Amino acid sequence: MIPEPGDANREITVTETFHLQTDDELSDKELKQIEADDQAIQTILLGLPEDIYAAVDS
């Protein structure tokens, strides 16, 4: 059955697929990849011009 738009009583099923991994469950290679990804994200964020932050804050 396809729910009608705007139907506040429709049931939405969500499959639970999220699993939070701890460092103990990850291999050394995976940990190094996560660290490299974090550093890359930080480098990208540091390179953004300050006016982007001013637009978000206002």
C-alpha distance matrix in Angstrom:
0.0 3.8 6.3 9.4 12.6 15.0 12.8 15.2 13.5 10.3 10.6 11.6 12.6 15.9 17.7 21.4 23.5 26.4 29.7 32.9 35.7 39.2 42.3 43.2 40.2 41.0 43.7 46.6 45.3 41.9 43.8 46.0 43.1 41.4 44.8 45.3 41.9 42.8 46.1 44.6 42.2 45.2 47.3 44.8 44.4 48.2 48.5 46.4 48.5 49.1 47.8 44.3 44.7 46.3 43.3 41.0 43.3 43.8
3.8 0.0 3.8 6.5 9.3 12.1 10.8 13.5 12.8 9.5 10.4 10.8 12.5 15.4 17.7 21.2 23.1 25.8 29.3 32.2 35.1 38.6 41.6 42.9 39.9 40.4 43.1 45.8 44.3 40.9 42.7 44.7 41.7 40.0 43.2 43.5 40.0 40.8 44.1 42.4 39.9 42.9 44.9 42.2 41.7 45.5 45.7 43.4 45.4 46.0 44.6 41.1 41.6 43.1 40.0 37.8 40.3 40.6
6.3 3.8 0.0 3.8 6.5 8.7 7.0 9.8 9.3 6.3 8.3 9.2 11.9 14.9 17.8 21.0 23.3 25.5 29.1 31.8 34.9 38.3 41.4 42.8 40.0 40.6 43.5 46.1 44.8 41.3 42.7 44.9 41.9 39.9 43.0 43.5 39.9 40.4 43.6 42.1 39.4 42.1 44.3 41.6 40.8 44.5 44.9 42.4 44.3 44.5 43.1 39.6 40.0 41.3 38.2 35.9 38.1 38.3
9.4 6.5 3.8 0.0 3.8 6.3 5.6 9.3 9.9 8.1 11.1 12.0 15.2 17.9 21.0 24.1 26.3 28.2 31.9 34.3 37.5 40.8 43.8 45.4 42.8 43.3 46.1 48.6 47.2 43.6 44.9 46.9 43.9 41.8 44.8 45.1 41.4 41.8 44.9 43.3 40.4 43.0 45.1 42.2 41.3 44.9 45.1 42.5 44.0 44.2 42.4 39.1 39.6 40.5 37.3 35.3 37.4 37.2
12.6 9.3 6.5 3.8 0.0 3.8 5.5 8.6 10.6 9.2 12.1 12.4 15.8 17.8 21.1 23.9 25.9 27.4 31.2 33.2 36.5 39.7 42.6 44.5 42.0 42.3 45.2 47.3 45.9 42.3 43.5 45.3 42.2 40.1 42.8 43.1 39.3 39.5 42.5 40.9 37.8 40.3 42.3 39.4 38.3 41.9 42.1 39.2 40.6 40.7 38.8 35.6 36.1 36.9 33.6 31.7 33.9 33.5
15.0 12.1 8.7 6.3 3.8 0.0 3.8 5.9 8.9 8.8 12.1 12.8 16.5 18.6 22.1 24.5 26.9 28.0 31.6 33.4 36.9 39.9 42.9 44.8 42.6 43.0 46.1 48.2 47.0 43.3 44.2 46.1 43.2 40.8 43.3 43.8 40.1 39.9 42.9 41.5 38.3 40.5 42.7 39.8 38.4 41.9 42.3 39.4 40.6 40.3 38.4 35.3 35.4 36.1 32.9 30.8 32.7 32.2
12.8 10.8 7.0 5.6 5.5 3.8 0.0 3.8 5.5 5.7 9.4 11.1 14.7 17.3 20.9 23.4 26.1 27.5 31.0 33.0 36.6 39.6 42.7 44.4 42.2 42.9 46.0 48.4 47.4 43.7 44.5 46.7 44.0 41.5 44.2 44.9 41.3 41.1 44.3 43.1 39.9 42.2 44.6 41.9 40.5 44.1 44.6 41.9 43.3 43.0 41.3 38.1 38.0 38.8 35.8 33.5 35.2 35.0
15.2 13.5 9.8 9.3 8.6 5.9 3.8 0.0 3.8 5.7 8.7 10.5 14.2 16.5 20.2 22.2 25.1 26.1 29.5 31.3 34.9 37.7 41.0 42.7 40.6 41.5 44.8 47.1 46.4 42.6 43.2 45.5 43.0 40.3 42.9 43.9 40.3 39.8 43.1 42.2 38.9 40.9 43.5 41.0 39.4 42.8 43.7 41.0 42.4 41.8 40.3 37.1 36.7 37.5 34.7 32.2 33.5 33.5
13.5 12.8 9.3 9.9 10.6 8.9 5.5 3.8 0.0 3.8 6.5 9.4 12.7 15.5 19.0 21.2 24.4 25.8 29.0 31.1 34.7 37.5 40.9 42.3 40.2 41.3 44.7 47.2 46.6 42.8 43.6 46.1 43.7 41.0 43.8 44.9 41.4 41.1 44.5 43.7 40.6 42.7 45.4 43.0 41.5 45.0 46.0 43.5 45.1 44.6 43.3 40.0 39.5 40.5 37.8 35.1 36.5 36.7
10.3 9.5 6.3 8.1 9.2 8.8 5.7 5.7 3.8 0.0 3.8 6.4 9.8 12.9 16.3 18.8 21.8 23.6 26.9 29.3 32.8 35.8 39.2 40.5 38.1 39.1 42.4 45.0 44.2 40.5 41.5 43.9 41.4 38.9 41.9 42.9 39.4 39.3 42.8 41.8 38.8 41.2 43.8 41.4 40.2 43.8 44.6 42.2 44.0 43.8 42.6 39.2 38.9 40.2 37.4 34.8 36.5 36.8
10.6 10.4 8.3 11.1 12.1 12.1 9.4 8.7 6.5 3.8 0.0 3.8 6.4 9.7 12.9 15.5 18.6 20.5 23.8 26.3 29.7 32.8 36.2 37.3 34.9 36.1 39.3 42.1 41.4 37.7 38.8 41.4 39.0 36.6 39.6 40.8 37.4 37.4 41.0 40.2 37.3 39.7 42.5 40.3 39.2 42.8 43.9 41.7 43.8 43.7 42.7 39.2 38.8 40.4 37.9 35.0 36.7 37.4
11.6 10.8 9.2 12.0 12.4 12.8 11.1 10.5 9.4 6.4 3.8 0.0 3.8 6.5 9.9 12.5 15.4 17.3 20.7 23.2 26.6 29.8 33.1 34.3 31.8 32.8 36.0 38.7 37.9 34.2 35.3 37.8 35.3 33.0 36.0 37.1 33.7 33.9 37.4 36.5 33.8 36.3 38.9 36.8 35.8 39.5 40.5 38.4 40.7 40.7 39.9 36.3 36.0 37.8 35.3 32.4 34.3 35.3
12.6 12.5 11.9 15.2 15.8 16.5 14.7 14.2 12.7 9.8 6.4 3.8 0.0 3.8 6.5 9.5 12.4 14.7 18.0 20.9 24.0 27.3 30.6 31.6 29.0 30.1 33.2 36.1 35.4 31.8 33.1 35.7 33.3 31.1 34.4 35.5 32.3 32.7 36.3 35.5 33.0 35.7 38.4 36.4 35.7 39.4 40.5 38.7 41.2 41.5 41.0 37.3 36.9 39.1 36.8 33.7 35.7 37.0
15.9 15.4 14.9 17.9 17.8 18.6 17.3 16.5 15.5 12.9 9.7 6.5 3.8 0.0 3.8 6.2 9.0 11.0 14.4 17.2 20.4 23.7 27.0 28.1 25.5 26.5 29.6 32.4 31.8 28.1 29.3 32.0 29.6 27.4 30.6 31.9 28.7 29.0 32.7 32.0 29.6 32.2 35.0 33.2 32.5 36.2 37.4 35.8 38.5 38.8 38.5 34.8 34.4 36.8 34.7 31.5 33.5 35.1
17.7 17.7 17.8 21.0 21.1 22.1 20.9 20.2 19.0 16.3 12.9 9.9 6.5 3.8 0.0 3.8 6.0 9.0 12.1 15.4 18.1 21.6 24.8 25.6 22.7 23.8 26.9 29.9 29.2 25.7 27.2 30.0 27.7 25.7 29.1 30.4 27.5 28.1 31.8 31.2 29.1 31.9 34.6 33.0 32.7 36.3 37.5 36.3 39.3 39.7 39.8 36.1 35.7 38.3 36.4 33.2 35.3 37.2
21.4 21.2 21.0 24.1 23.9 24.5 23.4 22.2 21.2 18.8 15.5 12.5 9.5 6.2 3.8 0.0 3.8 5.9 8.7 11.9 14.8 18.1 21.5 22.2 19.5 20.9 24.1 27.1 26.8 23.3 24.4 27.4 25.5 23.3 26.6 28.2 25.5 25.8 29.6 29.4 27.4 29.9 32.8 31.6 31.2 34.6 36.2 35.2 38.2 38.6 38.9 35.2 34.6 37.3 35.8 32.4 34.2 36.4
23.5 23.1 23.3 26.3 25.9 26.9 26.1 25.1 24.4 21.8 18.6 15.4 12.4 9.0 6.0 3.8 0.0 3.8 6.5 10.0 12.3 15.9 19.0 19.8 16.8 17.8 20.9 23.9 23.3 19.8 21.3 24.2 22.1 20.2 23.6 25.1 22.5 23.2 26.9 26.7 25.0 27.7 30.4 29.3 29.2 32.6 34.1 33.4 36.6 37.3 37.9 34.2 33.7 36.7 35.3 32.0 34.0 36.4
26.4 25.8 25.5 28.2 27.4 28.0 27.5 26.1 25.8 23.6 20.5 17.3 14.7 11.0 9.0 5.9 3.8 0.0 3.8 6.6 9.4 12.9 16.0 17.3 14.7 15.6 18.9 21.6 21.4 17.7 18.6 21.6 19.8 17.5 20.7 22.5 19.9 20.2 23.9 24.1 22.3 24.7 27.6 26.8 26.5 29.7 31.5 30.9 34.1 34.6 35.4 31.8 31.0 34.2 33.0 29.7 31.5 34.1
29.7 29.3 29.1 31.9 31.2 31.6 31.0 29.5 29.0 26.9 23.8 20.7 18.0 14.4 12.1 8.7 6.5 3.8 0.0 3.8 6.1 9.5 12.8 13.7 11.2 12.6 16.1 18.9 19.2 15.7 16.3 19.7 18.4 16.1 19.2 21.4 19.4 19.5 23.3 23.9 22.4 24.6 27.6 27.3 27.1 30.0 32.0 31.9 35.2 35.6 36.8 33.3 32.3 35.6 34.8 31.4 33.0 35.9
32.9 32.2 31.8 34.3 33.2 33.4 33.0 31.3 31.1 29.3 26.3 23.2 20.9 17.2 15.4 11.9 10.0 6.6 3.8 0.0 3.8 6.6 9.9 11.5 9.8 11.0 14.8 17.1 17.8 14.2 14.1 17.5 16.7 13.9 16.6 19.2 17.5 17.0 20.7 21.8 20.4 22.1 25.3 25.4 24.9 27.6 29.9 29.9 33.2 33.5 35.0 31.7 30.4 33.7 33.3 29.9 31.2 34.3
35.7 35.1 34.9 37.5 36.5 36.9 36.6 34.9 34.7 32.8 29.7 26.6 24.0 20.4 18.1 14.8 12.3 9.4 6.1 3.8 0.0 3.8 6.7 8.0 6.2 7.3 11.1 13.5 14.5 11.2 11.0 14.7 14.3 12.0 14.6 17.4 16.3 16.2 19.6 20.9 20.1 21.8 24.7 25.3 25.2 27.7 29.9 30.4 33.9 34.4 36.2 33.0 31.8 35.3 35.1 31.8 33.1 36.4
39.2 38.6 38.3 40.8 39.7 39.9 39.6 37.7 37.5 35.8 32.8 29.8 27.3 23.7 21.6 18.1 15.9 12.9 9.5 6.6 3.8 0.0 3.8 5.3 5.5 7.0 10.5 12.3 14.2 11.4 10.2 13.9 14.5 12.2 14.0 17.2 16.8 16.2 19.3 21.2 20.7 21.7 24.7 25.8 25.6 27.6 30.2 31.0 34.4 34.7 36.8 33.8 32.3 35.8 36.0 32.8 33.8 37.2
42.3 41.6 41.4 43.8 42.6 42.9 42.7 41.0 40.9 39.2 36.2 33.1 30.6 27.0 24.8 21.5 19.0 16.0 12.8 9.9 6.7 3.8 0.0 3.8 5.4 5.3 8.1 9.1 11.4 9.3 7.3 11.0 12.4 10.5 11.7 15.0 15.3 14.8 17.4 19.7 19.8 20.6 23.3 24.8 24.9 26.6 29.1 30.4 33.8 34.3 36.7 33.9 32.5 36.1 36.6 33.5 34.5 38.1
43.2 42.9 42.8 45.4 44.5 44.8 44.4 42.7 42.3 40.5 37.3 34.3 31.6 28.1 25.6 22.2 19.8 17.3 13.7 11.5 8.0 5.3 3.8 0.0 3.8 5.6 7.8 9.6 12.4 10.9 9.8 13.3 14.9 13.7 15.0 18.1 18.7 18.5 20.9 23.2 23.4 24.3 26.9 28.4 28.7 30.3 32.8 34.1 37.6 38.1 40.5 37.7 36.3 39.9 40.3 37.2 38.2 41.7
40.2 39.9 40.0 42.8 42.0 42.6 42.2 40.6 40.2 38.1 34.9 31.8 29.0 25.5 22.7 19.5 16.8 14.7 11.2 9.8 6.2 5.5 5.4 3.8 0.0 3.8 6.8 9.8 11.7 9.7 9.8 13.4 14.2 13.2 15.3 18.1 18.1 18.5 21.3 23.0 23.1 24.6 27.1 28.2 28.7 30.7 32.9 34.0 37.6 38.3 40.4 37.4 36.3 39.9 40.0 36.9 38.2 41.6
41.0 40.4 40.6 43.3 42.3 43.0 42.9 41.5 41.3 39.1 36.1 32.8 30.1 26.5 23.8 20.9 17.8 15.6 12.6 11.0 7.3 7.0 5.3 5.6 3.8 0.0 3.8 6.6 8.0 5.9 6.4 9.8 10.5 10.0 12.2 14.6 14.9 15.7 18.3 19.8 20.4 21.9 24.1 25.3 26.1 28.1 30.1 31.4 35.1 36.1 38.3 35.3 34.5 38.2 38.3 35.4 36.9 40.4
43.7 43.1 43.5 46.1 45.2 46.1 46.0 44.8 44.7 42.4 39.3 36.0 33.2 29.6 26.9 24.1 20.9 18.9 16.1 14.8 11.1 10.5 8.1 7.8 6.8 3.8 0.0 3.8 5.3 5.2 6.3 8.7 9.9 10.7 12.5 14.3 15.4 16.7 18.6 20.0 21.2 22.8 24.5 25.9 27.2 28.8 30.6 32.3 36.0 37.3 39.7 36.8 36.2 40.0 40.2 37.5 39.1 42.6
46.6 45.8 46.1 48.6 47.3 48.2 48.4 47.1 47.2 45.0 42.1 38.7 36.1 32.4 29.9 27.1 23.9 21.6 18.9 17.1 13.5 12.3 9.1 9.6 9.8 6.6 3.8 0.0 3.8 5.5 5.1 6.2 8.6 9.9 10.6 12.3 14.2 15.4 16.6 18.3 20.1 21.2 22.6 24.5 25.9 27.1 28.9 30.9 34.6 35.9 38.5 35.9 35.3 39.0 39.6 37.1 38.6 42.1
45.3 44.3 44.8 47.2 45.9 47.0 47.4 46.4 46.6 44.2 41.4 37.9 35.4 31.8 29.2 26.8 23.3 21.4 19.2 17.8 14.5 14.2 11.4 12.4 11.7 8.0 5.3 3.8 0.0 3.8 5.5 5.2 6.2 8.7 10.0 10.6 12.3 14.3 15.4 16.5 18.4 20.1 21.1 22.6 24.5 25.8 27.2 29.3 33.0 34.6 37.1 34.5 34.2 38.0 38.3 36.0 37.8 41.3
41.9 40.9 41.3 43.6 42.3 43.3 43.7 42.6 42.8 40.5 37.7 34.2 31.8 28.1 25.7 23.3 19.8 17.7 15.7 14.2 11.2 11.4 9.3 10.9 9.7 5.9 5.2 5.5 3.8 0.0 3.8 5.4 5.0 6.2 8.6 9.8 10.5 12.3 14.3 15.2 16.5 18.4 19.9 21.1 22.6 24.4 25.9 27.6 31.3 32.8 35.1 32.2 31.8 35.6 35.8 33.3 35.1 38.5
43.8 42.7 42.7 44.9 43.5 44.2 44.5 43.2 43.6 41.5 38.8 35.3 33.1 29.3 27.2 24.4 21.3 18.6 16.3 14.1 11.0 10.2 7.3 9.8 9.8 6.4 6.3 5.1 5.5 3.8 0.0 3.8 5.4 5.1 6.2 8.6 9.9 10.6 12.4 14.3 15.4 16.6 18.5 20.1 21.2 22.7 24.6 26.4 30.1 31.2 33.8 31.1 30.3 34.1 34.6 32.0 33.5 37.1
46.0 44.7 44.9 46.9 45.3 46.1 46.7 45.5 46.1 43.9 41.4 37.8 35.7 32.0 30.0 27.4 24.2 21.6 19.7 17.5 14.7 13.9 11.0 13.3 13.4 9.8 8.7 6.2 5.2 5.4 3.8 0.0 3.8 5.5 5.1 6.1 8.6 9.9 10.6 12.3 14.3 15.4 16.5 18.4 20.0 21.1 22.8 25.0 28.6 30.0 32.7 30.3 29.8 33.6 34.2 32.0 33.6 37.1
43.1 41.7 41.9 43.9 42.2 43.2 44.0 43.0 43.7 41.4 39.0 35.3 33.3 29.6 27.7 25.5 22.1 19.8 18.4 16.7 14.3 14.5 12.4 14.9 14.2 10.5 9.9 8.6 6.2 5.0 5.4 3.8 0.0 3.8 5.4 5.0 6.1 8.6 9.8 10.4 12.3 14.2 15.2 16.5 18.4 19.9 21.2 23.1 26.9 28.6 31.0 28.3 28.1 31.9 32.2 30.0 32.0 35.4
41.4 40.0 39.9 41.8 40.1 40.8 41.5 40.3 41.0 38.9 36.6 33.0 31.1 27.4 25.7 23.3 20.2 17.5 16.1 13.9 12.0 12.2 10.5 13.7 13.2 10.0 10.7 9.9 8.7 6.2 5.1 5.5 3.8 0.0 3.8 5.4 5.0 6.1 8.6 9.8 10.6 12.3 14.2 15.4 16.5 18.4 20.1 21.7 25.4 26.7 29.0 26.2 25.7 29.5 29.8 27.4 29.1 32.6
44.8 43.2 43.0 44.8 42.8 43.3 44.2 42.9 43.8 41.9 39.6 36.0 34.4 30.6 29.1 26.6 23.6 20.7 19.2 16.6 14.6 14.0 11.7 15.0 15.3 12.2 12.5 10.6 10.0 8.6 6.2 5.1 5.4 3.8 0.0 3.8 5.4 5.1 6.2 8.6 10.0 10.6 12.3 14.4 15.4 16.5 18.6 20.6 24.1 25.3 28.0 25.6 24.9 28.7 29.4 27.2 28.6 32.2
45.3 43.5 43.5 45.1 43.1 43.8 44.9 43.9 44.9 42.9 40.8 37.1 35.5 31.9 30.4 28.2 25.1 22.5 21.4 19.2 17.4 17.2 15.0 18.1 18.1 14.6 14.3 12.3 10.6 9.8 8.6 6.1 5.0 5.4 3.8 0.0 3.8 5.4 5.1 6.2 8.7 9.9 10.5 12.4 14.3 15.3 16.7 19.0 22.6 24.3 27.0 24.6 24.4 28.2 28.9 27.0 28.7 32.2
41.9 40.0 39.9 41.4 39.3 40.1 41.3 40.3 41.4 39.4 37.4 33.7 32.3 28.7 27.5 25.5 22.5 19.9 19.4 17.5 16.3 16.8 15.3 18.7 18.1 14.9 15.4 14.2 12.3 10.5 9.9 8.6 6.1 5.0 5.4 3.8 0.0 3.8 5.4 5.0 6.2 8.6 9.8 10.6 12.3 14.3 15.5 17.1 20.9 22.6 24.9 22.2 22.1 25.9 26.2 24.2 26.2 29.5
42.8 40.8 40.4 41.8 39.5 39.9 41.1 39.8 41.1 39.3 37.4 33.9 32.7 29.0 28.1 25.8 23.2 20.2 19.5 17.0 16.2 16.2 14.8 18.5 18.5 15.7 16.7 15.4 14.3 12.3 10.6 9.9 8.6 6.1 5.1 5.4 3.8 0.0 3.8 5.5 5.2 6.2 8.7 10.0 10.6 12.3 14.4 15.9 19.5 20.7 23.2 20.6 20.0 23.8 24.4 22.2 23.8 27.3
46.1 44.1 43.6 44.9 42.5 42.9 44.3 43.1 44.5 42.8 41.0 37.4 36.3 32.7 31.8 29.6 26.9 23.9 23.3 20.7 19.6 19.3 17.4 20.9 21.3 18.3 18.6 16.6 15.4 14.3 12.4 10.6 9.8 8.6 6.2 5.1 5.4 3.8 0.0 3.8 5.5 5.1 6.1 8.7 9.9 10.5 12.4 14.7 18.2 19.6 22.5 20.4 19.9 23.6 24.7 22.9 24.4 27.9
44.6 42.4 42.1 43.3 40.9 41.5 43.1 42.2 43.7 41.8 40.2 36.5 35.5 32.0 31.2 29.4 26.7 24.1 23.9 21.8 20.9 21.2 19.7 23.2 23.0 19.8 20.0 18.3 16.5 15.2 14.3 12.3 10.4 9.8 8.6 6.2 5.0 5.5 3.8 0.0 3.8 5.4 5.1 6.2 8.6 9.9 10.8 12.9 16.6 18.6 21.1 18.8 19.1 22.8 23.4 21.9 23.9 27.1
42.2 39.9 39.4 40.4 37.8 38.3 39.9 38.9 40.6 38.8 37.3 33.8 33.0 29.6 29.1 27.4 25.0 22.3 22.4 20.4 20.1 20.7 19.8 23.4 23.1 20.4 21.2 20.1 18.4 16.5 15.4 14.3 12.3 10.6 10.0 8.7 6.2 5.2 5.5 3.8 0.0 3.8 5.4 5.1 6.2 8.6 10.0 11.1 14.8 16.4 18.7 16.1 16.0 19.8 20.2 18.5 20.5 23.8
45.2 42.9 42.1 43.0 40.3 40.5 42.2 40.9 42.7 41.2 39.7 36.3 35.7 32.2 31.9 29.9 27.7 24.7 24.6 22.1 21.8 21.7 20.6 24.3 24.6 21.9 22.8 21.2 20.1 18.4 16.6 15.4 14.2 12.3 10.6 9.9 8.6 6.2 5.1 5.4 3.8 0.0 3.8 5.4 5.1 6.1 8.6 10.3 13.6 14.7 17.5 15.5 14.9 18.6 19.7 18.0 19.5 22.9
47.3 44.9 44.3 45.1 42.3 42.7 44.6 43.5 45.4 43.8 42.5 38.9 38.4 35.0 34.6 32.8 30.4 27.6 27.6 25.3 24.7 24.7 23.3 26.9 27.1 24.1 24.5 22.6 21.1 19.9 18.5 16.5 15.2 14.2 12.3 10.5 9.8 8.7 6.1 5.1 5.4 3.8 0.0 3.8 5.5 5.2 6.4 9.1 12.4 14.3 17.2 15.6 15.7 19.2 20.3 19.3 21.0 24.2
44.8 42.2 41.6 42.2 39.4 39.8 41.9 41.0 43.0 41.4 40.3 36.8 36.4 33.2 33.0 31.6 29.3 26.8 27.3 25.4 25.3 25.8 24.8 28.4 28.2 25.3 25.9 24.5 22.6 21.1 20.1 18.4 16.5 15.4 14.4 12.4 10.6 10.0 8.7 6.2 5.1 5.4 3.8 0.0 3.8 5.5 5.2 6.8 10.5 12.8 15.1 13.0 13.7 17.3 17.8 17.0 19.2 22.1
44.4 41.7 40.8 41.3 38.3 38.4 40.5 39.4 41.5 40.2 39.2 35.8 35.7 32.5 32.7 31.2 29.2 26.5 27.1 24.9 25.2 25.6 24.9 28.7 28.7 26.1 27.2 25.9 24.5 22.6 21.2 20.0 18.4 16.5 15.4 14.3 12.3 10.6 9.9 8.6 6.2 5.1 5.5 3.8 0.0 3.8 5.3 5.5 8.9 10.3 12.7 10.5 10.5 14.2 15.0 13.9 15.7 18.8
48.2 45.5 44.5 44.9 41.9 41.9 44.1 42.8 45.0 43.8 42.8 39.5 39.4 36.2 36.3 34.6 32.6 29.7 30.0 27.6 27.7 27.6 26.6 30.3 30.7 28.1 28.8 27.1 25.8 24.4 22.7 21.1 19.9 18.4 16.5 15.3 14.3 12.3 10.5 9.9 8.6 6.1 5.2 5.5 3.8 0.0 3.8 5.6 8.2 9.3 12.6 11.5 11.2 14.5 16.1 15.5 16.7 19.8
48.5 45.7 44.9 45.1 42.1 42.3 44.6 43.7 46.0 44.6 43.9 40.5 40.5 37.4 37.5 36.2 34.1 31.5 32.0 29.9 29.9 30.2 29.1 32.8 32.9 30.1 30.6 28.9 27.2 25.9 24.6 22.8 21.2 20.1 18.6 16.7 15.5 14.4 12.4 10.8 10.0 8.6 6.4 5.2 5.3 3.8 0.0 3.8 6.4 9.0 11.7 10.9 11.8 14.8 16.0 16.1 17.8 20.4
46.4 43.4 42.4 42.5 39.2 39.4 41.9 41.0 43.5 42.2 41.7 38.4 38.7 35.8 36.3 35.2 33.4 30.9 31.9 29.9 30.4 31.0 30.4 34.1 34.0 31.4 32.3 30.9 29.3 27.6 26.4 25.0 23.1 21.7 20.6 19.0 17.1 15.9 14.7 12.9 11.1 10.3 9.1 6.8 5.5 5.6 3.8 0.0 3.8 6.5 8.5 7.1 8.6 11.5 12.3 12.6 14.6 17.0
48.5 45.4 44.3 44.0 40.6 40.6 43.3 42.4 45.1 44.0 43.8 40.7 41.2 38.5 39.3 38.2 36.6 34.1 35.2 33.2 33.9 34.4 33.8 37.6 37.6 35.1 36.0 34.6 33.0 31.3 30.1 28.6 26.9 25.4 24.1 22.6 20.9 19.5 18.2 16.6 14.8 13.6 12.4 10.5 8.9 8.2 6.4 3.8 0.0 3.8 5.5 6.0 7.7 9.5 10.8 12.1 13.7 15.5
49.1 46.0 44.5 44.2 40.7 40.3 43.0 41.8 44.6 43.8 43.7 40.7 41.5 38.8 39.7 38.6 37.3 34.6 35.6 33.5 34.4 34.7 34.3 38.1 38.3 36.1 37.3 35.9 34.6 32.8 31.2 30.0 28.6 26.7 25.3 24.3 22.6 20.7 19.6 18.6 16.4 14.7 14.3 12.8 10.3 9.3 9.0 6.5 3.8 0.0 3.8 5.3 5.4 6.6 9.0 10.2 10.9 12.8
47.8 44.6 43.1 42.4 38.8 38.4 41.3 40.3 43.3 42.6 42.7 39.9 41.0 38.5 39.8 38.9 37.9 35.4 36.8 35.0 36.2 36.8 36.7 40.5 40.4 38.3 39.7 38.5 37.1 35.1 33.8 32.7 31.0 29.0 28.0 27.0 24.9 23.2 22.5 21.1 18.7 17.5 17.2 15.1 12.7 12.6 11.7 8.5 5.5 3.8 0.0 3.8 5.3 4.9 6.2 8.7 9.8 10.7
44.3 41.1 39.6 39.1 35.6 35.3 38.1 37.1 40.0 39.2 39.2 36.3 37.3 34.8 36.1 35.2 34.2 31.8 33.3 31.7 33.0 33.8 33.9 37.7 37.4 35.3 36.8 35.9 34.5 32.2 31.1 30.3 28.3 26.2 25.6 24.6 22.2 20.6 20.4 18.8 16.1 15.5 15.6 13.0 10.5 11.5 10.9 7.1 6.0 5.3 3.8 0.0 3.8 5.4 5.2 6.5 8.8 10.3
44.7 41.6 40.0 39.6 36.1 35.4 38.0 36.7 39.5 38.9 38.8 36.0 36.9 34.4 35.7 34.6 33.7 31.0 32.3 30.4 31.8 32.3 32.5 36.3 36.3 34.5 36.2 35.3 34.2 31.8 30.3 29.8 28.1 25.7 24.9 24.4 22.1 20.0 19.9 19.1 16.0 14.9 15.7 13.7 10.5 11.2 11.8 8.6 7.7 5.4 5.3 3.8 0.0 3.8 5.4 5.1 6.1 8.7
46.3 43.1 41.3 40.5 36.9 36.1 38.8 37.5 40.5 40.2 40.4 37.8 39.1 36.8 38.3 37.3 36.7 34.2 35.6 33.7 35.3 35.8 36.1 39.9 39.9 38.2 40.0 39.0 38.0 35.6 34.1 33.6 31.9 29.5 28.7 28.2 25.9 23.8 23.6 22.8 19.8 18.6 19.2 17.3 14.2 14.5 14.8 11.5 9.5 6.6 4.9 5.4 3.8 0.0 3.8 5.4 5.2 6.3
43.3 40.0 38.2 37.3 33.6 32.9 35.8 34.7 37.8 37.4 37.9 35.3 36.8 34.7 36.4 35.8 35.3 33.0 34.8 33.3 35.1 36.0 36.6 40.3 40.0 38.3 40.2 39.6 38.3 35.8 34.6 34.2 32.2 29.8 29.4 28.9 26.2 24.4 24.7 23.4 20.2 19.7 20.3 17.8 15.0 16.1 16.0 12.3 10.8 9.0 6.2 5.2 5.4 3.8 0.0 3.8 5.6 5.5
41.0 37.8 35.9 35.3 31.7 30.8 33.5 32.2 35.1 34.8 35.0 32.4 33.7 31.5 33.2 32.4 32.0 29.7 31.4 29.9 31.8 32.8 33.5 37.2 36.9 35.4 37.5 37.1 36.0 33.3 32.0 32.0 30.0 27.4 27.2 27.0 24.2 22.2 22.9 21.9 18.5 18.0 19.3 17.0 13.9 15.5 16.1 12.6 12.1 10.2 8.7 6.5 5.1 5.4 3.8 0.0 3.8 5.6
43.3 40.3 38.1 37.4 33.9 32.7 35.2 33.5 36.5 36.5 36.7 34.3 35.7 33.5 35.3 34.2 34.0 31.5 33.0 31.2 33.1 33.8 34.5 38.2 38.2 36.9 39.1 38.6 37.8 35.1 33.5 33.6 32.0 29.1 28.6 28.7 26.2 23.8 24.4 23.9 20.5 19.5 21.0 19.2 15.7 16.7 17.8 14.6 13.7 10.9 9.8 8.8 6.1 5.2 5.6 3.8 0.0 3.8
43.8 40.6 38.3 37.2 33.5 32.2 35.0 33.5 36.7 36.8 37.4 35.3 37.0 35.1 37.2 36.4 36.4 34.1 35.9 34.3 36.4 37.2 38.1 41.7 41.6 40.4 42.6 42.1 41.3 38.5 37.1 37.1 35.4 32.6 32.2 32.2 29.5 27.3 27.9 27.1 23.8 22.9 24.2 22.1 18.8 19.8 20.4 17.0 15.5 12.8 10.7 10.3 8.7 6.3 5.5 5.6 3.8 0.0
